[in-house]
C-alpha cells in the first residue's frame, strides 16, 4: 500500500487528507474503552492516547510521523522478514526506526557536557534522519552520511581504545583531507554532541551534603535539606553532591524494541529445557519458581522481566587516591540465556552514587528514585513494543534478589555484618565466640543431626554440643523484628542524634528496614540477598594459604591465636611455652623447605590457554605468595592447592583441606543438581567440623562460616555464575576507564555511559564493520568449507594455527579413514555399517572375528557400494557421502596447533610455552566398558577428502590409565597417571571434536613421571540441552560435557584428626624474643600479666555504637585490573579487625579475571 503521502509537506492536499482518513478508519477499530488510541503525529509520536477527532487535528496541524509507515501500533502486522543486510545506511535507518517507534530515546533535562536545553523529540528525530540521509560531502557515496561516518568513527575509537586526544587529532586530519564543505565533525566534542541525540540520557538529582535526603520529587525545588536544614548549594547553584539516575524503563523497553534481543528475552520460558532437579539457569532455582507461583499474573507473560540488583564501591582514580569511593547500582536482566546474562553489554547502570565517601547506612536515600520506578513497573507496568511479535504489550518488571560483596550486603539488607551476629542468614542464632580482639564463628556441630556422635565429643572446643541448628527465619518473623526497630533519621549531619544512638538488644544487628521492603513482593522472596561466592572463595583461600605459608598479615596461627587456645583451655599441645618463649610447630603449616617446594611447584604449573593467569608471578623471593588476584585465588583453591599439598602435611589435615577445595570446585559448576547440592550441604558441615579440630579459633572468620549456607543458596538461586560479583566488577573496571575529567569523575562516567549504550544499541544492526557483537574472538574457529556439509564428520569448525607441513599418510591412511567413518553418527553412514555387520554375521563370523574383519573389509565394500549407487541414481548419493566413501587423499596437512569449538589445542612440541594445551581426554571403550582415556596430542592432522571436504584428527599418545594398575593411582577424588606408561599405540587417532581438554600437574609425592589430571571447564562453554531458540552460538553450547566425570561426588571422610598429631615433633619449636610479647600485649615469663576479660569485651559489644561503625566507611575497594578491569574487596583486615571497628574498614588488593 502506497503511503508516500506521509512525507507530503502539503497537509491540506487531497492526497494527504485522504491518507489521514484512511489511517483513522484503521485506528477506529482498536480504540480502548474511552475511545482513545495512540496519536502518531510528530509531537505525540505514538506516546499519548487521544480521541479520534483530536488525532485528526494533530495530524493535519503537526504532520504524520515520517518513520511510521507500518502501523503496528494500530493493529497492523509487520510481515516483512528479517531484513537482508544491505548498505550501512539501510542498517542505521532500521536501527533508528526500531528506536523511534517506541519512545525511549531521551537525553534527559540536564547534562554535564552540553546545553540543558534539548530540542523536542520530533525535532531530534527529524535531525537524526536528516543527518542519516545527508552525504558526508557533496558527491560522496550515498552509503556514507554524516551520521554513519560518526558512528563508524566512534566504534573504531571504542573498540581500539583510542584516547580522546588521538581521536581529536584524527578528526582534524580527516576534516582537512575531505573535500571543502564536508560535514565531518571538527572535534571529539562535536562527535559526542551529535551522538547525544541517540542516547537514553539520565537525570541529575542534587543530594544533601550529609546524605540526609535527595532534592527529588516534592522536594526538588527546595533550597535547604528538609531533614537537617543544610543549604542545597555550596555557592551559585553548585550543589554539594549530585546523584546520576539512569531511568530503567526506557532501557528495559530497548530490550524489546530490537528483534535481536526481543527474541532472547523469552528464552527463560520458551528456549529453556526444564529438567527436574537440574540447575542451569536462575529460572531453574526454587526462588524463581516460588516467585512465579505467588505471582501467577506476572509469570504468565514470558516477557515480564526479572532483574538482579548489584552494587559495590570502587575508586574511579585507580591508584591515584585511596579515599574516594563511588557506588554504581547495576541491574542484570535474567530473562536472557546463560551466555547473554554474562555479557557486559546487558548490564544496565541505574544509579551512580557520588563520592568521595561511601553512603554506608544511608544507601537507601540514594535508592529512592529507583525504588519508585520499580514500584510503577510492578503495579502499573509500561506500554512497550515487542519487535518479535510486532505489537505492543504491557511490560512489567521485578527485582528478584541482590548481588553484592559482604560490606554492601549490610547496606542493602539492613543487617549489620559486624559483631557477634554477623551472619545475615543465621541472624540471631549466629554461633559466635569472643576471642582476643575479635569474634570467631565456630560451633558448626550444631548443624549436625541430633544423634550424631560428634556432638558428644569434647575434644572440639571442650564442650558437648547440645544446641539445635539455627532456625530458618520466615518473612513474618523478619518483618516483626524490623517493625520493632526504633526510627532512625538518615544522614551524617552533626545535629543527627540518631547517628550516635546505641542499638538496643532487641534490635539485634538490624540497622534499618531496607527500602527494598517497599516493593510489594520483596518480603515474599525466598532468596533476597546473595552471598558472593567470589569474595568468600578469595578470603577462604587467603586464610588457608596464609596459614600454611605463615604469611605476615594473612596467617591465622599467630601468637594471639595460640593464646586463645590457652584462654579456652583446650588443645594444650599447641599452647605457647611462656617460660621458654616458644611456639610449637603446628602440623597445618609448612616448614621453610616445604614452602620452597610448594612455591617451586606453583612456578612450574602451566595452565591451558585462557584458563587462568600465570600464578607463578605471585611467588616472592622468600618463597611466599603475594599479590594474588581474585581469579588467581579461584584457580589456586580449586585446582592447584589440592594437588600441591599431597606430599605435605599430615593425612587428616591434608585430606580435610582437599575436601574443602573440592567443595568449591563442585559448587562453581555451571550445571548443578539438587540432590548433589543437598549432599554437599551435609558434606560442608562435616568439613567445617573437621577444620575446627585442626585450626585455632582465629581461622574461623565470618567468611569461613558463610560457606555452610552456599549450597542452600545454590538450590534457591541456581548456578553461582549468575549471582557472584565477577560481571559487576568488570563493569566497574569499564566505568573507571570512562573517567577523563578527574575533577568530575561521576560526570565523566555518566556522559561516557550514555554514548556507549547508544553505540551498543546501534552496533546490533551493523554488519559491514566490526562491532563488539561481531568482532572476532581470540579463540575464534571458522568453517573451512564453501558449502554446507551434510555429514557430521565434515561439519566441524576449526582454525589452523602456526606453520604447517604437507605429509604422506602412507600406512596410516586406512586406520585414519576407518576411524573417521566408524565415528560418524550420521544415520546414513550407520546404515551402511549395520548392513555390512549383518553380512558378516550371515557369513558365520564370530563376535571377536567380526570387528577385525569389518575394519579390514568395510572401506572397500563401502567405496564400491556407494560408487555403484551414484552411477545408478546420482540423486541418492550426496557429495559428502561420496567424498567419505572415496577416502582421503594421500597427503595431509600436519599442524602443531588449532582451535576447535573455541578451545585452543597444541601438540607437545609447544609444551615449553607458559601454557599447556596438549592434554586431552576421550571417553571410549576398553574391554567393552566405557573408560576415560587420558593423553597428549602429538600431531594435529588436517585430513583432506575430495570436493574440498576436510576432517581434523588428533594423533595422540595415550597414557595407561586402567584402574587398579601400577600406572594409575586414585586418591582424594584425584587421578594420577604414570606418563611413561603408554597403551593403545595402534589406536592413537581421535576426531578433534571428541577431545576434551585437561591439564597435568606434578605429583610431588610420587615422582617426576607421575602427573595429576585436572579437568578443564571453559567459561565460554555451557552445558545447555537443545533449545528452540535459533540465536544460539555454537561455541557456547557443549552438550557432551560429563559433569559427573569432571566433578566426582563429594564424600568427606569422617576420620577426625587426633590432638597429638597437631604438633610436629620433628620440627623445633619457634622461638620469640620478649619484644614480640611486649608488642602484642601477651604476658611472657618475666612480663607483667594483663588479664583479658571476655566479659568486659562482650559488654562493650552490647553497647556497640553505630557511629563508630560508619566512620571511615569511605575506605572502599579500589582495584585495577589491566585485563578485565575487575575491582574486588578483600576482607582479611575487615574480618580480623576489632568488632567495634568500622564496617567498611577493608584492605584492598588487585583483582583479575583471566
PyMOL commands that set and color helices and strands:
alter all, ss='L'
color gray80, all
select helices_A, chain A and resi 4-7+14-30+52-61+72-74+88-100+121-133+146-160+164-177+188-196+217-219+248-257+259-262+264-271+282-284+286-294+296-300+318-320+338-341+344-346+360-379+406-413+427-429+444-447+453-456+475-483+497-500+505-507+515-518+522-524+533-548+559-568+572-574+592-604+615-618+630-644+651-667+674-692+697-699+702-717+720-722+726-738+742-763+792-794+812-822+827-842+847-872+874-876+879-886+908-910+946-948+992-994+1034-1036+1043-1046+1059-1062+1074-1079+1094-1102+1106-1110+1132-1136
alter helices_A, ss='H'
color red, helices_A
select strands_A, chain A and resi 36-38+49-51+203-207+233-235+238-239+241-245+278-279+305-314+326-333+347-353+382-386+391-395+397-404+433-435+438-440+529-530+582-583+672-673+798-808+891-900+903-906+919-926+929-944+950-959+968-971+974-978+982-983+989-991+996-1003+1007-1015+1070-1071+1129-1130+1147-1148
alter strands_A, ss='S'
color yellow, strands_A
deselect
rebuild
show_as cartoon
